[in-house]
Amino acid sequence: MVIDPRNLEVVDDEMAQVFRAMTGAQRLKIASDLFRSARGMIASQLTAEHPDWDERRLQEEVARRISHGAV
């Protein structure tokens, strides 16, 4: 996989300090919340685009998109 440096974000020094002060559990909670939010946004978009899809088809497509097609 080729990484395009224009697509990388650099963490601000102050934000890095905030993250370093957190416990591992706090950082994992943030990651989990972001993941759940991303899944919800993708599901909402797909539901609007494909109102005829059942829940299983919707969740399969969400998983495919989250995993970049690896599922």
PyMOL Python script that loads the backbone (N, CA, C, O; Angstrom):
from pymol import cmd

cmd.read_pdbstr("""\
ATOM      1  N   MET A   1       0.845  -1.175   0.000  1.00  0.00           N
ATOM      2  CA  MET A   1       0.000   0.000   0.000  1.00  0.00           C
ATOM      3  C   MET A   1       0.893   1.242   0.000  1.00  0.00           C
ATOM      4  O   MET A   1       1.839   1.351   0.780  1.00  0.00           O
ATOM      5  N   VAL A   2       0.569   2.157  -0.882  1.00  0.00           N
ATOM      6  CA  VAL A   2       1.317   3.405  -0.984  1.00  0.00           C
ATOM      7  C   VAL A   2       0.639   4.442  -0.091  1.00  0.00           C
ATOM      8  O   VAL A   2      -0.576   4.631  -0.154  1.00  0.00           O
ATOM      9  N   ILE A   3       1.431   5.105   0.732  1.00  0.00           N
ATOM     10  CA  ILE A   3       0.905   6.140   1.623  1.00  0.00           C
ATOM     11  C   ILE A   3       1.189   7.497   1.003  1.00  0.00           C
ATOM     12  O   ILE A   3       2.335   7.838   0.712  1.00  0.00           O
ATOM     13  N   ASP A   4       0.137   8.255   0.810  1.00  0.00           N
ATOM     14  CA  ASP A   4       0.257   9.598   0.256  1.00  0.00           C
ATOM     15  C   ASP A   4       0.469  10.570   1.420  1.00  0.00           C
ATOM     16  O   ASP A   4      -0.436  10.754   2.235  1.00  0.00           O
ATOM     17  N   PRO A   5       1.650  11.195   1.513  1.00  0.00           N
ATOM     18  CA  PRO A   5       1.923  12.097   2.635  1.00  0.00           C
ATOM     19  C   PRO A   5       0.953  13.274   2.728  1.00  0.00           C
ATOM     20  O   PRO A   5       0.831  13.890   3.788  1.00  0.00           O
ATOM     21  N   ARG A   6       0.265  13.593   1.637  1.00  0.00           N
ATOM     22  CA  ARG A   6      -0.715  14.682   1.685  1.00  0.00           C
ATOM     23  C   ARG A   6      -1.958  14.290   2.470  1.00  0.00           C
ATOM     24  O   ARG A   6      -2.749  15.153   2.851  1.00  0.00           O
ATOM     25  N   ASN A   7      -2.136  12.988   2.716  1.00  0.00           N
ATOM     26  CA  ASN A   7      -3.316  12.510   3.440  1.00  0.00           C
ATOM     27  C   ASN A   7      -3.045  12.244   4.913  1.00  0.00           C
ATOM     28  O   ASN A   7      -3.928  11.763   5.623  1.00  0.00           O
ATOM     29  N   LEU A   8      -1.854  12.542   5.380  1.00  0.00           N
ATOM     30  CA  LEU A   8      -1.509  12.311   6.781  1.00  0.00           C
ATOM     31  C   LEU A   8      -1.758  13.570   7.594  1.00  0.00           C
ATOM     32  O   LEU A   8      -1.476  14.685   7.154  1.00  0.00           O
ATOM     33  N   GLU A   9      -2.283  13.367   8.769  1.00  0.00           N
ATOM     34  CA  GLU A   9      -2.477  14.486   9.677  1.00  0.00           C
ATOM     35  C   GLU A   9      -1.419  14.405  10.768  1.00  0.00           C
ATOM     36  O   GLU A   9      -1.075  13.323  11.243  1.00  0.00           O
ATOM     37  N   VAL A  10      -0.920  15.548  11.147  1.00  0.00           N
ATOM     38  CA  VAL A  10       0.077  15.620  12.201  1.00  0.00           C
ATOM     39  C   VAL A  10      -0.623  16.069  13.475  1.00  0.00           C
ATOM     40  O   VAL A  10      -1.374  17.044  13.475  1.00  0.00           O
ATOM     41  N   VAL A  11      -0.369  15.353  14.552  1.00  0.00           N
ATOM     42  CA  VAL A  11      -0.988  15.697  15.832  1.00  0.00           C
ATOM     43  C   VAL A  11      -0.293  16.931  16.396  1.00  0.00           C
ATOM     44  O   VAL A  11       0.933  16.986  16.494  1.00  0.00           O
ATOM     45  N   ASP A  12      -1.084  17.894  16.753  1.00  0.00           N
ATOM     46  CA  ASP A  12      -0.588  19.112  17.376  1.00  0.00           C
ATOM     47  C   ASP A  12       0.131  18.747  18.676  1.00  0.00           C
ATOM     48  O   ASP A  12      -0.303  17.832  19.376  1.00  0.00           O
ATOM     49  N   ASP A  13       1.210  19.435  19.009  1.00  0.00           N
ATOM     50  CA  ASP A  13       1.977  19.132  20.221  1.00  0.00           C
ATOM     51  C   ASP A  13       1.113  19.196  21.485  1.00  0.00           C
ATOM     52  O   ASP A  13       1.256  18.366  22.383  1.00  0.00           O
ATOM     53  N   GLU A  14       0.229  20.172  21.546  1.00  0.00           N
ATOM     54  CA  GLU A  14      -0.633  20.292  22.731  1.00  0.00           C
ATOM     55  C   GLU A  14      -1.593  19.109  22.825  1.00  0.00           C
ATOM     56  O   GLU A  14      -1.833  18.586  23.913  1.00  0.00           O
ATOM     57  N   MET A  15      -2.139  18.689  21.684  1.00  0.00           N
ATOM     58  CA  MET A  15      -3.064  17.550  21.688  1.00  0.00           C
ATOM     59  C   MET A  15      -2.310  16.264  22.035  1.00  0.00           C
ATOM     60  O   MET A  15      -2.837  15.407  22.745  1.00  0.00           O
ATOM     61  N   ALA A  16      -1.094  16.131  21.544  1.00  0.00           N
ATOM     62  CA  ALA A  16      -0.283  14.959  21.880  1.00  0.00           C
ATOM     63  C   ALA A  16      -0.052  14.892  23.382  1.00  0.00           C
ATOM     64  O   ALA A  16      -0.082  13.811  23.969  1.00  0.00           O
ATOM     65  N   GLN A  17       0.176  16.036  23.999  1.00  0.00           N
ATOM     66  CA  GLN A  17       0.371  16.089  25.446  1.00  0.00           C
ATOM     67  C   GLN A  17      -0.902  15.643  26.176  1.00  0.00           C
ATOM     68  O   GLN A  17      -0.832  14.932  27.178  1.00  0.00           O
ATOM     69  N   VAL A  18      -2.059  16.065  25.666  1.00  0.00           N
ATOM     70  CA  VAL A  18      -3.330  15.662  26.267  1.00  0.00           C
ATOM     71  C   VAL A  18      -3.487  14.150  26.174  1.00  0.00           C
ATOM     72  O   VAL A  18      -3.866  13.505  27.151  1.00  0.00           O
ATOM     73  N   PHE A  19      -3.193  13.574  24.990  1.00  0.00           N
ATOM     74  CA  PHE A  19      -3.317  12.121  24.823  1.00  0.00           C
ATOM     75  C   PHE A  19      -2.344  11.359  25.723  1.00  0.00           C
ATOM     76  O   PHE A  19      -2.694  10.319  26.280  1.00  0.00           O
ATOM     77  N   ARG A  20      -1.132  11.876  25.862  1.00  0.00           N
ATOM     78  CA  ARG A  20      -0.147  11.207  26.722  1.00  0.00           C
ATOM     79  C   ARG A  20      -0.589  11.184  28.178  1.00  0.00           C
ATOM     80  O   ARG A  20      -0.248  10.262  28.919  1.00  0.00           O
ATOM     81  N   ALA A  21      -1.345  12.193  28.589  1.00  0.00           N
ATOM     82  CA  ALA A  21      -1.800  12.270  29.977  1.00  0.00           C
ATOM     83  C   ALA A  21      -2.970  11.317  30.257  1.00  0.00           C
ATOM     84  O   ALA A  21      -3.293  11.056  31.416  1.00  0.00           O
ATOM     85  N   MET A  22      -3.598  10.803  29.205  1.00  0.00           N
ATOM     86  CA  MET A  22      -4.734   9.901  29.382  1.00  0.00           C
ATOM     87  C   MET A  22      -4.259   8.487  29.700  1.00  0.00           C
ATOM     88  O   MET A  22      -3.139   8.092  29.378  1.00  0.00           O
ATOM     89  N   THR A  23      -5.143   7.752  30.337  1.00  0.00           N
ATOM     90  CA  THR A  23      -4.856   6.339  30.558  1.00  0.00           C
ATOM     91  C   THR A  23      -5.103   5.594  29.253  1.00  0.00           C
ATOM     92  O   THR A  23      -5.732   6.120  28.334  1.00  0.00           O
ATOM     93  N   GLY A  24      -4.608   4.377  29.183  1.00  0.00           N
ATOM     94  CA  GLY A  24      -4.862   3.542  28.018  1.00  0.00           C
ATOM     95  C   GLY A  24      -6.348   3.327  27.812  1.00  0.00           C
ATOM     96  O   GLY A  24      -6.833   3.333  26.681  1.00  0.00           O
ATOM     97  N   ALA A  25      -7.070   3.137  28.906  1.00  0.00           N
ATOM     98  CA  ALA A  25      -8.513   2.914  28.821  1.00  0.00           C
ATOM     99  C   ALA A  25      -9.216   4.142  28.236  1.00  0.00           C
ATOM    100  O   ALA A  25     -10.152   4.000  27.449  1.00  0.00           O
ATOM    101  N   GLN A  26      -8.782   5.318  28.607  1.00  0.00           N
ATOM    102  CA  GLN A  26      -9.393   6.536  28.072  1.00  0.00           C
ATOM    103  C   GLN A  26      -9.146   6.655  26.563  1.00  0.00           C
ATOM    104  O   GLN A  26     -10.046   7.019  25.806  1.00  0.00           O
ATOM    105  N   ARG A  27      -7.922   6.346  26.138  1.00  0.00           N
ATOM    106  CA  ARG A  27      -7.608   6.407  24.710  1.00  0.00           C
ATOM    107  C   ARG A  27      -8.389   5.358  23.927  1.00  0.00           C
ATOM    108  O   ARG A  27      -8.858   5.631  22.822  1.00  0.00           O
ATOM    109  N   LEU A  28      -8.531   4.162  24.491  1.00  0.00           N
ATOM    110  CA  LEU A  28      -9.324   3.119  23.836  1.00  0.00           C
ATOM    111  C   LEU A  28     -10.788   3.516  23.731  1.00  0.00           C
ATOM    112  O   LEU A  28     -11.436   3.218  22.728  1.00  0.00           O
ATOM    113  N   LYS A  29     -11.318   4.182  24.745  1.00  0.00           N
ATOM    114  CA  LYS A  29     -12.710   4.644  24.718  1.00  0.00           C
ATOM    115  C   LYS A  29     -12.907   5.646  23.591  1.00  0.00           C
ATOM    116  O   LYS A  29     -13.912   5.596  22.881  1.00  0.00           O
ATOM    117  N   ILE A  30     -11.954   6.556  23.423  1.00  0.00           N
ATOM    118  CA  ILE A  30     -12.039   7.533  22.337  1.00  0.00           C
ATOM    119  C   ILE A  30     -12.030   6.815  20.989  1.00  0.00           C
ATOM    120  O   ILE A  30     -12.839   7.120  20.112  1.00  0.00           O
ATOM    121  N   ALA A  31     -11.119   5.866  20.829  1.00  0.00           N
ATOM    122  CA  ALA A  31     -11.046   5.116  19.570  1.00  0.00           C
ATOM    123  C   ALA A  31     -12.336   4.354  19.313  1.00  0.00           C
ATOM    124  O   ALA A  31     -12.833   4.337  18.187  1.00  0.00           O
ATOM    125  N   SER A  32     -12.878   3.732  20.335  1.00  0.00           N
ATOM    126  CA  SER A  32     -14.128   2.984  20.208  1.00  0.00           C
ATOM    127  C   SER A  32     -15.282   3.906  19.818  1.00  0.00           C
ATOM    128  O   SER A  32     -16.090   3.571  18.952  1.00  0.00           O
ATOM    129  N   ASP A  33     -15.349   5.059  20.459  1.00  0.00           N
ATOM    130  CA  ASP A  33     -16.410   6.020  20.150  1.00  0.00           C
ATOM    131  C   ASP A  33     -16.298   6.528  18.709  1.00  0.00           C
ATOM    132  O   ASP A  33     -17.308   6.691  18.026  1.00  0.00           O
ATOM    133  N   LEU A  34     -15.073   6.776  18.253  1.00  0.00           N
ATOM    134  CA  LEU A  34     -14.868   7.225  16.875  1.00  0.00           C
ATOM    135  C   LEU A  34     -15.280   6.142  15.882  1.00  0.00           C
ATOM    136  O   LEU A  34     -15.895   6.434  14.856  1.00  0.00           O
ATOM    137  N   PHE A  35     -14.939   4.890  16.192  1.00  0.00           N
ATOM    138  CA  PHE A  35     -15.300   3.768  15.328  1.00  0.00           C
ATOM    139  C   PHE A  35     -16.819   3.628  15.246  1.00  0.00           C
ATOM    140  O   PHE A  35     -17.381   3.471  14.163  1.00  0.00           O
ATOM    141  N   ARG A  36     -17.468   3.687  16.396  1.00  0.00           N
ATOM    142  CA  ARG A  36     -18.930   3.574  16.449  1.00  0.00           C
ATOM    143  C   ARG A  36     -19.580   4.732  15.670  1.00  0.00           C
ATOM    144  O   ARG A  36     -20.567   4.531  14.961  1.00  0.00           O
ATOM    145  N   SER A  37     -19.032   5.916  15.805  1.00  0.00           N
ATOM    146  CA  SER A  37     -19.558   7.075  15.095  1.00  0.00           C
ATOM    147  C   SER A  37     -19.411   6.888  13.580  1.00  0.00           C
ATOM    148  O   SER A  37     -20.339   7.173  12.824  1.00  0.00           O
ATOM    149  N   ALA A  38     -18.255   6.415  13.147  1.00  0.00           N
ATOM    150  CA  ALA A  38     -18.025   6.187  11.719  1.00  0.00           C
ATOM    151  C   ALA A  38     -18.998   5.149  11.177  1.00  0.00           C
ATOM    152  O   ALA A  38     -19.563   5.331  10.099  1.00  0.00           O
ATOM    153  N   ARG A  39     -19.196   4.062  11.917  1.00  0.00           N
ATOM    154  CA  ARG A  39     -20.154   3.031  11.489  1.00  0.00           C
ATOM    155  C   ARG A  39     -21.557   3.627  11.374  1.00  0.00           C
ATOM    156  O   ARG A  39     -22.279   3.349  10.416  1.00  0.00           O
ATOM    157  N   GLY A  40     -21.931   4.437  12.341  1.00  0.00           N
ATOM    158  CA  GLY A  40     -23.258   5.054  12.317  1.00  0.00           C
ATOM    159  C   GLY A  40     -23.448   5.981  11.141  1.00  0.00           C
ATOM    160  O   GLY A  40     -24.508   5.980  10.515  1.00  0.00           O
ATOM    161  N   MET A  41     -22.426   6.780  10.826  1.00  0.00           N
ATOM    162  CA  MET A  41     -22.527   7.700   9.694  1.00  0.00           C
ATOM    163  C   MET A  41     -22.624   6.942   8.376  1.00  0.00           C
ATOM    164  O   MET A  41     -23.413   7.302   7.503  1.00  0.00           O
ATOM    165  N   ILE A  42     -21.822   5.895   8.236  1.00  0.00           N
ATOM    166  CA  ILE A  42     -21.875   5.097   7.008  1.00  0.00           C
ATOM    167  C   ILE A  42     -23.240   4.423   6.892  1.00  0.00           C
ATOM    168  O   ILE A  42     -23.838   4.420   5.816  1.00  0.00           O
ATOM    169  N   ALA A  43     -23.735   3.855   7.983  1.00  0.00           N
ATOM    170  CA  ALA A  43     -25.043   3.193   7.962  1.00  0.00           C
ATOM    171  C   ALA A  43     -26.150   4.178   7.603  1.00  0.00           C
ATOM    172  O   ALA A  43     -27.050   3.838   6.835  1.00  0.00           O
ATOM    173  N   SER A  44     -26.100   5.374   8.138  1.00  0.00           N
ATOM    174  CA  SER A  44     -27.115   6.383   7.834  1.00  0.00           C
ATOM    175  C   SER A  44     -27.098   6.752   6.358  1.00  0.00           C
ATOM    176  O   SER A  44     -28.148   6.868   5.725  1.00  0.00           O
ATOM    177  N   GLN A  45     -25.912   6.934   5.822  1.00  0.00           N
ATOM    178  CA  GLN A  45     -25.787   7.280   4.403  1.00  0.00           C
ATOM    179  C   GLN A  45     -26.316   6.151   3.526  1.00  0.00           C
ATOM    180  O   GLN A  45     -27.050   6.397   2.569  1.00  0.00           O
ATOM    181  N   LEU A  46     -25.943   4.912   3.852  1.00  0.00           N
ATOM    182  CA  LEU A  46     -26.398   3.774   3.057  1.00  0.00           C
ATOM    183  C   LEU A  46     -27.909   3.583   3.157  1.00  0.00           C
ATOM    184  O   LEU A  46     -28.555   3.228   2.172  1.00  0.00           O
ATOM    185  N   THR A  47     -28.471   3.814   4.335  1.00  0.00           N
ATOM    186  CA  THR A  47     -29.917   3.700   4.510  1.00  0.00           C
ATOM    187  C   THR A  47     -30.641   4.714   3.631  1.00  0.00           C
ATOM    188  O   THR A  47     -31.675   4.405   3.039  1.00  0.00           O
ATOM    189  N   ALA A  48     -30.094   5.926   3.549  1.00  0.00           N
ATOM    190  CA  ALA A  48     -30.705   6.956   2.698  1.00  0.00           C
ATOM    191  C   ALA A  48     -30.575   6.597   1.218  1.00  0.00           C
ATOM    192  O   ALA A  48     -31.492   6.838   0.433  1.00  0.00           O
ATOM    193  N   GLU A  49     -29.440   6.024   0.844  1.00  0.00           N
ATOM    194  CA  GLU A  49     -29.203   5.676  -0.558  1.00  0.00           C
ATOM    195  C   GLU A  49     -29.941   4.407  -0.978  1.00  0.00           C
ATOM    196  O   GLU A  49     -30.334   4.267  -2.136  1.00  0.00           O
ATOM    197  N   HIS A  50     -30.130   3.476  -0.027  1.00  0.00           N
ATOM    198  CA  HIS A  50     -30.706   2.162  -0.341  1.00  0.00           C
ATOM    199  C   HIS A  50     -31.797   1.793   0.668  1.00  0.00           C
ATOM    200  O   HIS A  50     -31.610   0.876   1.467  1.00  0.00           O
ATOM    201  N   PRO A  51     -32.918   2.487   0.640  1.00  0.00           N
ATOM    202  CA  PRO A  51     -33.970   2.213   1.617  1.00  0.00           C
ATOM    203  C   PRO A  51     -34.550   0.799   1.502  1.00  0.00           C
ATOM    204  O   PRO A  51     -35.215   0.327   2.424  1.00  0.00           O
ATOM    205  N   ASP A  52     -34.306   0.133   0.392  1.00  0.00           N
ATOM    206  CA  ASP A  52     -34.815  -1.214   0.178  1.00  0.00           C
ATOM    207  C   ASP A  52     -33.936  -2.306   0.802  1.00  0.00           C
ATOM    208  O   ASP A  52     -34.351  -3.463   0.867  1.00  0.00           O
ATOM    209  N   TRP A  53     -32.741  -1.958   1.256  1.00  0.00           N
ATOM    210  CA  TRP A  53     -31.838  -2.963   1.830  1.00  0.00           C
ATOM    211  C   TRP A  53     -32.332  -3.395   3.202  1.00  0.00           C
ATOM    212  O   TRP A  53     -32.817  -2.582   3.989  1.00  0.00           O
ATOM    213  N   ASP A  54     -32.197  -4.715   3.480  1.00  0.00           N
ATOM    214  CA  ASP A  54     -32.518  -5.191   4.820  1.00  0.00           C
ATOM    215  C   ASP A  54     -31.314  -4.953   5.734  1.00  0.00           C
ATOM    216  O   ASP A  54     -30.240  -4.569   5.272  1.00  0.00           O
ATOM    217  N   GLU A  55     -31.503  -5.183   7.023  1.00  0.00           N
ATOM    218  CA  GLU A  55     -30.457  -4.894   8.018  1.00  0.00           C
ATOM    219  C   GLU A  55     -29.178  -5.680   7.744  1.00  0.00           C
ATOM    220  O   GLU A  55     -28.076  -5.156   7.899  1.00  0.00           O
ATOM    221  N   ARG A  56     -29.330  -6.928   7.340  1.00  0.00           N
ATOM    222  CA  ARG A  56     -28.137  -7.753   7.078  1.00  0.00           C
ATOM    223  C   ARG A  56     -27.322  -7.171   5.929  1.00  0.00           C
ATOM    224  O   ARG A  56     -26.102  -7.044   6.041  1.00  0.00           O
ATOM    225  N   ARG A  57     -27.970  -6.820   4.837  1.00  0.00           N
ATOM    226  CA  ARG A  57     -27.265  -6.244   3.688  1.00  0.00           C
ATOM    227  C   ARG A  57     -26.605  -4.934   4.068  1.00  0.00           C
ATOM    228  O   ARG A  57     -25.478  -4.659   3.657  1.00  0.00           O
ATOM    229  N   LEU A  58     -27.297  -4.133   4.846  1.00  0.00           N
ATOM    230  CA  LEU A  58     -26.757  -2.855   5.304  1.00  0.00           C
ATOM    231  C   LEU A  58     -25.493  -3.072   6.132  1.00  0.00           C
ATOM    232  O   LEU A  58     -24.474  -2.427   5.881  1.00  0.00           O
ATOM    233  N   GLN A  59     -25.545  -3.962   7.104  1.00  0.00           N
ATOM    234  CA  GLN A  59     -24.393  -4.202   7.971  1.00  0.00           C
ATOM    235  C   GLN A  59     -23.223  -4.822   7.211  1.00  0.00           C
ATOM    236  O   GLN A  59     -22.063  -4.545   7.518  1.00  0.00           O
ATOM    237  N   GLU A  60     -23.528  -5.662   6.219  1.00  0.00           N
ATOM    238  CA  GLU A  60     -22.452  -6.237   5.393  1.00  0.00           C
ATOM    239  C   GLU A  60     -21.707  -5.138   4.634  1.00  0.00           C
ATOM    240  O   GLU A  60     -20.479  -5.153   4.544  1.00  0.00           O
ATOM    241  N   GLU A  61     -22.466  -4.189   4.091  1.00  0.00           N
ATOM    242  CA  GLU A  61     -21.837  -3.105   3.339  1.00  0.00           C
ATOM    243  C   GLU A  61     -21.075  -2.155   4.263  1.00  0.00           C
ATOM    244  O   GLU A  61     -20.005  -1.666   3.901  1.00  0.00           O
ATOM    245  N   VAL A  62     -21.612  -1.895   5.438  1.00  0.00           N
ATOM    246  CA  VAL A  62     -20.887  -1.069   6.416  1.00  0.00           C
ATOM    247  C   VAL A  62     -19.553  -1.738   6.750  1.00  0.00           C
ATOM    248  O   VAL A  62     -18.511  -1.083   6.759  1.00  0.00           O
ATOM    249  N   ALA A  63     -19.588  -3.041   7.024  1.00  0.00           N
ATOM    250  CA  ALA A  63     -18.353  -3.770   7.357  1.00  0.00           C
ATOM    251  C   ALA A  63     -17.367  -3.739   6.199  1.00  0.00           C
ATOM    252  O   ALA A  63     -16.166  -3.573   6.409  1.00  0.00           O
ATOM    253  N   ARG A  64     -17.867  -3.897   4.984  1.00  0.00           N
ATOM    254  CA  ARG A  64     -16.985  -3.873   3.814  1.00  0.00           C
ATOM    255  C   ARG A  64     -16.290  -2.523   3.687  1.00  0.00           C
ATOM    256  O   ARG A  64     -15.091  -2.448   3.420  1.00  0.00           O
ATOM    257  N   ARG A  65     -17.059  -1.463   3.882  1.00  0.00           N
ATOM    258  CA  ARG A  65     -16.474  -0.128   3.739  1.00  0.00           C
ATOM    259  C   ARG A  65     -15.511   0.198   4.873  1.00  0.00           C
ATOM    260  O   ARG A  65     -14.467   0.808   4.641  1.00  0.00           O
ATOM    261  N   ILE A  66     -15.845  -0.198   6.080  1.00  0.00           N
ATOM    262  CA  ILE A  66     -14.965   0.067   7.233  1.00  0.00           C
ATOM    263  C   ILE A  66     -13.630  -0.675   7.065  1.00  0.00           C
ATOM    264  O   ILE A  66     -12.576  -0.179   7.461  1.00  0.00           O
ATOM    265  N   SER A  67     -13.700  -1.868   6.470  1.00  0.00           N
ATOM    266  CA  SER A  67     -12.492  -2.695   6.319  1.00  0.00           C
ATOM    267  C   SER A  67     -11.787  -2.467   4.984  1.00  0.00           C
ATOM    268  O   SER A  67     -10.863  -3.201   4.635  1.00  0.00           O
ATOM    269  N   HIS A  68     -12.218  -1.458   4.244  1.00  0.00           N
ATOM    270  CA  HIS A  68     -11.647  -1.139   2.927  1.00  0.00           C
ATOM    271  C   HIS A  68     -11.746  -2.331   1.977  1.00  0.00           C
ATOM    272  O   HIS A  68     -10.838  -2.580   1.185  1.00  0.00           O
ATOM    273  N   GLY A  69     -12.865  -3.071   2.065  1.00  0.00           N
ATOM    274  CA  GLY A  69     -13.113  -4.190   1.173  1.00  0.00           C
ATOM    275  C   GLY A  69     -12.503  -5.508   1.593  1.00  0.00           C
ATOM    276  O   GLY A  69     -12.607  -6.490   0.859  1.00  0.00           O
ATOM    277  N   ALA A  70     -11.867  -5.560   2.758  1.00  0.00           N
ATOM    278  CA  ALA A  70     -11.211  -6.792   3.212  1.00  0.00           C
ATOM    279  C   ALA A  70     -12.191  -7.821   3.747  1.00  0.00           C
ATOM    280  O   ALA A  70     -11.807  -8.965   3.990  1.00  0.00           O
ATOM    281  N   VAL A  71     -13.451  -7.441   3.935  1.00  0.00           N
ATOM    282  CA  VAL A  71     -14.453  -8.389   4.453  1.00  0.00           C
ATOM    283  C   VAL A  71     -15.155  -9.041   3.290  1.00  0.00           C
ATOM    284  O   VAL A  71     -16.038  -9.874   3.491  1.00  0.00           O
TER     285      VAL A  71
END
""", "prot")
cmd.dss("prot")
cmd.show_as("cartoon", "prot")
cmd.util.cbc("prot")
cmd.orient("prot")
